[in-house]
Amino acid sequence: MKRRAFTLIELLLVIGIIAILASIVIVAINPTKQLGDARNAQRRSDVNTVLNAVYQYAIDTNGTLPGVIPSGTAKQICESTTTGTDCTTTASGVDLSSLVGLYVVDIPEDPQDTTDATVGYTIVQDANGRVTVAAPNAEQGATISVTR
């Protein structure tokens, strides 16, 4: 009785084909890009949330914007629970804690923000009174900025 089995060449050929297919799938999926896209989507949502809260506040206060939103140069938005050096002076950060509670549960933070005092987003008001909130830490060359 003769036993049939796979030869070493056949096994190596199958393993090689599986390895090639696996590398193609990994390149096609590109988990780093997928994670970056997910973080950028969160940033877009956060930027809109902050801007909506600012304008809801302005509607309720007869056009007065919260905090000291700078003109000309964008400044970092401070965390609502922080009174650190970045939030104690208007020269270094914008305190939007007046929005917390009624307009947002908390000021959103950038998904990769590592600072203690700021949230990773900037805010500025132009000469026409339009407010821009931006995410300067956007990944993969994306520009995330909303102006109203």
C-alpha positions in Angstrom: 0.0 0.0 0.0 1.4 3.3 -1.1 0.8 6.4 1.1 0.3 9.7 -0.6 1.5 12.9 1.1 2.4 16.4 0.2 6.0 16.9 -1.0 8.2 19.6 0.5 8.0 21.6 -2.8 4.2 21.6 -2.6 4.1 22.7 1.0 6.6 25.6 0.3 4.6 26.7 -2.7 1.4 26.9 -0.7 3.1 28.7 2.1 4.6 31.2 -0.3 1.3 31.9 -2.0 -0.4 32.4 1.4 2.4 34.8 2.4 2.0 36.8 -0.8 -1.7 37.1 -0.4 -1.4 38.1 3.3 1.0 40.9 2.4 -1.3 42.1 -0.4 -4.2 42.2 2.1 -2.2 44.0 4.8 -1.0 46.7 2.2 -4.6 47.1 0.9 -6.1 47.5 4.4 -3.2 49.7 5.7 -4.2 49.9 9.4 -2.1 53.1 10.0 -4.1 55.0 7.3 -7.4 53.6 8.6 -6.6 54.8 12.2 -5.4 58.2 10.9 -8.7 58.6 9.0 -10.7 57.6 12.1 -8.9 60.2 14.2 -9.4 62.9 11.5 -13.1 62.1 11.4 -13.2 62.6 15.2 -11.4 65.9 14.8 -13.9 67.1 12.2 -16.7 66.2 14.5 -15.0 67.9 17.5 -14.4 71.1 15.5 -18.0 71.3 14.5 -19.1 70.6 18.1 -17.0 73.5 19.5 -18.2 75.9 16.8 -21.8 75.0 17.3 -21.5 75.5 21.0 -19.9 78.9 20.5 -22.7 80.0 18.3 -25.4 78.6 20.5 -23.9 80.6 23.3 -23.8 83.7 21.1 -27.5 83.2 20.3 -28.4 83.0 23.9 -26.3 86.0 24.9 -27.5 88.4 22.2 -24.4 88.0 20.0 -21.7 88.0 22.7 -19.1 85.3 22.1 -17.7 83.3 25.0 -14.3 83.9 26.5 -11.8 86.1 24.8 -11.7 84.7 21.2 -8.6 86.3 19.6 -8.5 88.3 16.4 -5.8 87.7 13.9 -3.8 84.8 15.4 -5.4 81.6 16.4 -4.9 80.4 20.0 -5.3 77.0 21.6 -8.6 76.3 23.3 -8.1 75.4 27.0 -9.7 72.4 28.8 -12.7 73.3 30.9 -11.3 71.8 34.1 -7.8 73.3 33.8 -6.5 76.4 35.4 -2.9 75.8 34.3 -0.5 78.3 32.8 -2.0 78.0 29.3 -5.4 79.0 30.5 -4.8 81.7 33.2 -3.8 84.4 30.7 -5.6 85.4 27.5 -2.2 85.6 25.8 -1.7 81.9 25.9 -5.1 80.2 25.6 -8.8 80.7 25.2 -11.0 79.6 28.0 -14.3 78.3 26.8 -15.4 76.8 30.1 -18.6 78.9 29.9 -19.9 76.5 27.2 -19.6 73.4 29.5 -22.8 72.2 30.9 -25.4 74.0 28.9 -23.9 73.8 25.4 -21.5 70.8 25.5 -20.9 68.2 28.2 -17.1 68.9 28.0 -14.8 70.7 25.6 -13.7 67.9 23.1 -10.1 66.9 23.0 -8.0 66.0 20.0 -7.6 62.2 19.8 -3.8 62.4 20.2 -3.6 65.5 22.4 -0.9 65.0 25.0 -1.0 68.4 26.8 -2.6 68.9 30.1 -4.0 72.4 29.7 -5.2 72.6 26.0 -7.5 70.4 24.0 -5.5 70.4 20.7 -7.9 72.7 18.8 -7.5 76.4 18.0 -10.0 79.3 17.6 -9.8 82.7 16.1 -12.2 85.5 15.0 -11.6 87.4 11.8 -12.2 91.1 11.1 -15.7 90.3 9.9 -16.7 88.6 13.1 -16.5 85.1 11.7 -15.1 82.4 14.0 -12.8 79.7 12.8 -12.1 76.5 14.8 -9.3 74.3 13.5 -7.5 71.1 14.3 -3.8 71.8 13.7 -2.8 68.2 14.5 -4.7 66.6 11.6 -2.9 63.6 10.1 -2.0 62.6 6.5 -1.8 66.1 5.2 -5.5 66.9 6.0 -6.6 70.4 6.8 -9.5 70.5 9.3 -10.9 73.9 9.8 -14.5 75.2 10.0 -15.5 78.9 9.7 -18.9 80.4 10.4 
